[in-house]
Amino acid sequence: MKRIAVFASGSGSNAQNIIEFFQKDPTASVVLVLSNNPNAHVLERAKLLDVDSIVFDKAQLSDPQHVLGQLIDYKIDFIVLAGFLWRFPEHIIHKFEHKVVNIHPALLPSFGGKGMYGMHVHKAVVAANVKESGITIHYVNAQYDEGAIVFQAKCIVTPYDSPEDVAQKVHELEMKHFPEVIKGLLQAND
């Protein structure tokens, strides 16, 4: 069984969805949640779901011995970024080459890059008057939102949609697709 670590900075709804999915699926198990935010609700979700969690700061993430050491100690096979807002360090990316994925709440390459997360993305989508948005699941590299795209799913954006409306549509896509895509990647890498 593959061992997954999830990095998250906020509420953790995607992390919870992934944890619960793999609690019912023998492909993998989420064994560790890591957060750069000691007040992130994801930590409470992890505790309620009986998953270990670790909080770290920027120096600890940059230190090849600290966070990477924890990942090695936990025998992690695959890393999922689910609402993690910091740039991911290259030393972890290299150690887990093609085993780190992120979800972005838009159709990359549009509406990606530094500062483009959460409601910032949905406000930009509405302001641009585009007809569709969605999710992009991609491998993580050294640049924000520039890794190879693994999967995209789309939703319609109407002229009447608010950023909150778009956020809700995108969130539904995240809940539906993210765990299944992770499972597919794990099976393909076997």
C-alpha positions as CSV (number, residue, x, y, z in Angstrom):
1,M,0.0,0.0,0.0
2,K,1.4,3.4,-1.0
3,R,1.9,6.0,1.7
4,I,0.7,9.6,1.0
5,A,1.7,12.9,2.6
6,V,-0.6,15.9,2.1
7,F,0.6,19.5,2.4
8,A,-2.0,22.1,3.1
9,S,-2.1,25.7,4.5
10,G,-5.8,26.3,5.2
11,S,-9.2,24.6,5.9
12,G,-8.3,21.2,4.5
13,S,-11.5,20.2,2.7
14,N,-9.5,18.6,-0.1
15,A,-7.1,16.9,2.3
16,Q,-10.1,15.5,4.2
17,N,-11.7,14.3,1.0
18,I,-8.5,12.5,0.0
19,I,-8.0,11.0,3.4
20,E,-11.5,9.6,3.5
21,F,-11.3,8.3,-0.1
22,F,-8.2,6.3,0.7
23,Q,-9.6,5.1,4.0
24,K,-12.0,3.1,1.8
25,D,-9.6,2.3,-1.0
26,P,-6.7,-0.1,-0.6
27,T,-4.5,1.6,-3.2
28,A,-3.0,4.0,-0.6
29,S,-3.3,5.6,2.8
30,V,-2.7,9.2,3.8
31,V,-0.4,8.8,6.8
32,L,0.8,12.4,7.3
33,V,-0.6,15.9,6.9
34,L,1.9,18.8,6.9
35,S,1.2,22.5,7.3
36,N,3.0,25.7,7.4
37,N,0.1,27.3,9.3
38,P,-0.2,26.2,13.0
39,N,-3.8,27.5,13.0
40,A,-4.9,25.7,9.8
41,H,-8.2,23.8,10.2
42,V,-6.6,21.0,8.2
43,L,-4.7,20.0,11.4
44,E,-8.0,19.5,13.3
45,R,-9.4,17.5,10.4
46,A,-6.3,15.3,10.4
47,K,-6.6,14.7,14.1
48,L,-10.3,13.8,13.8
49,L,-9.4,11.3,11.0
50,D,-6.5,9.8,13.1
51,V,-3.8,11.0,10.7
52,D,-0.4,12.3,12.1
53,S,0.4,16.0,11.4
54,I,3.5,18.2,11.5
55,V,3.7,22.0,11.5
56,F,6.8,23.6,10.1
57,D,8.2,27.0,9.3
58,K,10.0,28.3,6.2
59,A,13.5,27.5,7.6
60,Q,12.4,23.9,8.4
61,L,11.0,23.5,4.9
62,S,14.2,24.8,3.4
63,D,16.4,22.6,5.6
64,P,17.0,19.3,3.7
65,Q,17.2,17.5,7.1
66,H,13.9,18.6,8.6
67,V,10.7,18.2,6.4
68,L,12.4,15.9,3.9
69,G,13.7,13.9,6.8
70,Q,10.2,13.6,8.2
71,L,8.9,12.4,4.8
72,I,11.7,9.8,4.7
73,D,11.0,8.7,8.3
74,Y,7.3,8.2,7.4
75,K,8.3,6.2,4.3
76,I,6.2,8.5,2.1
77,D,5.7,7.3,-1.5
78,F,3.7,10.2,-2.9
79,I,3.1,13.9,-2.0
80,V,-0.1,15.8,-2.6
81,L,-0.3,19.6,-2.3
82,A,-3.9,20.5,-1.5
83,G,-4.1,24.2,-0.9
84,F,-0.4,24.6,0.0
85,L,0.6,28.2,-0.6
86,W,4.4,28.2,-0.4
87,R,6.8,27.4,-3.2
88,F,7.8,23.8,-2.8
89,P,11.5,23.2,-2.3
90,E,13.6,21.7,-5.0
91,H,15.4,19.2,-2.8
92,I,12.0,17.6,-2.0
93,I,10.9,17.7,-5.6
94,H,14.1,16.0,-6.7
95,K,13.8,13.3,-4.1
96,F,10.2,12.6,-5.1
97,E,10.5,13.2,-8.9
98,H,7.1,12.7,-10.6
99,K,5.6,11.9,-7.2
100,V,4.5,15.4,-6.1
101,V,1.1,16.8,-7.5
102,N,-0.8,20.0,-6.9
103,I,-4.3,21.0,-7.6
104,H,-5.0,24.5,-9.0
105,P,-8.4,26.1,-9.1
106,A,-8.3,27.2,-12.7
107,L,-7.4,25.9,-16.2
108,L,-3.7,26.4,-16.4
109,P,-1.7,28.0,-17.9
110,S,-4.4,30.7,-17.5
111,F,-4.8,32.3,-14.0
112,G,-1.7,30.6,-12.5
113,G,1.5,31.8,-10.9
114,K,2.6,33.5,-7.7
115,G,-0.3,35.0,-5.8
116,M,-2.9,33.2,-7.8
117,Y,-4.7,31.0,-5.3
118,G,-8.2,30.7,-3.8
119,M,-10.5,33.6,-4.3
120,H,-7.8,35.6,-6.1
121,V,-8.1,33.1,-9.0
122,H,-11.9,33.2,-9.0
123,K,-12.1,37.0,-9.0
124,A,-9.6,37.1,-11.9
125,V,-11.7,34.5,-13.8
126,V,-14.9,36.6,-13.4
127,A,-13.1,39.9,-14.2
128,A,-11.7,38.3,-17.4
129,N,-15.3,37.4,-18.6
130,V,-14.1,33.9,-19.6
131,K,-16.7,31.3,-20.4
132,E,-15.2,28.4,-18.5
133,S,-12.9,27.7,-15.5
134,G,-12.1,24.4,-13.7
135,I,-9.3,22.5,-12.1
136,T,-5.8,21.5,-13.1
137,I,-3.9,18.7,-11.4
138,H,-0.2,18.9,-12.3
139,Y,3.2,17.7,-11.3
140,V,5.1,20.1,-9.1
141,N,8.3,21.7,-10.4
142,A,10.4,24.6,-9.2
143,Q,8.0,27.2,-10.6
144,Y,4.5,28.1,-9.5
145,D,1.9,26.2,-11.5
146,E,4.2,25.3,-14.4
147,G,4.6,21.5,-13.9
148,A,3.3,19.0,-16.5
149,I,-0.5,18.9,-16.5
150,V,-1.9,15.5,-15.5
151,F,-5.7,16.3,-15.6
152,Q,-8.1,19.1,-16.2
153,A,-11.9,19.3,-15.7
154,K,-14.0,22.3,-16.8
155,C,-17.1,24.1,-15.6
156,I,-19.2,26.8,-17.3
157,V,-18.8,30.4,-16.1
158,T,-21.9,32.4,-16.9
159,P,-22.0,36.2,-17.1
160,Y,-24.1,36.2,-13.9
161,D,-21.6,34.1,-11.8
162,S,-19.9,35.8,-8.9
163,P,-16.4,34.7,-7.8
164,E,-18.2,32.8,-5.0
165,D,-20.3,31.0,-7.6
166,V,-17.2,30.0,-9.6
167,A,-15.5,28.9,-6.3
168,Q,-18.4,26.6,-5.6
169,K,-18.3,25.0,-9.1
170,V,-14.6,24.5,-8.9
171,H,-14.7,23.0,-5.4
172,E,-17.3,20.4,-6.7
173,L,-14.8,19.4,-9.4
174,E,-12.0,19.2,-6.8
175,M,-14.0,16.9,-4.6
176,K,-15.1,14.7,-7.5
177,H,-11.8,14.3,-9.3
178,F,-8.8,14.8,-7.1
179,P,-8.8,11.5,-5.2
180,E,-9.5,9.5,-8.4
181,V,-6.7,11.2,-10.3
182,I,-4.3,10.5,-7.4
183,K,-5.3,6.9,-7.4
184,G,-4.7,6.6,-11.1
185,L,-1.3,8.1,-10.8
186,L,-0.4,5.7,-8.0
187,Q,-1.5,2.7,-10.1
188,A,0.3,4.0,-13.2
189,N,3.6,4.3,-11.1
190,D,3.4,0.7,-9.8
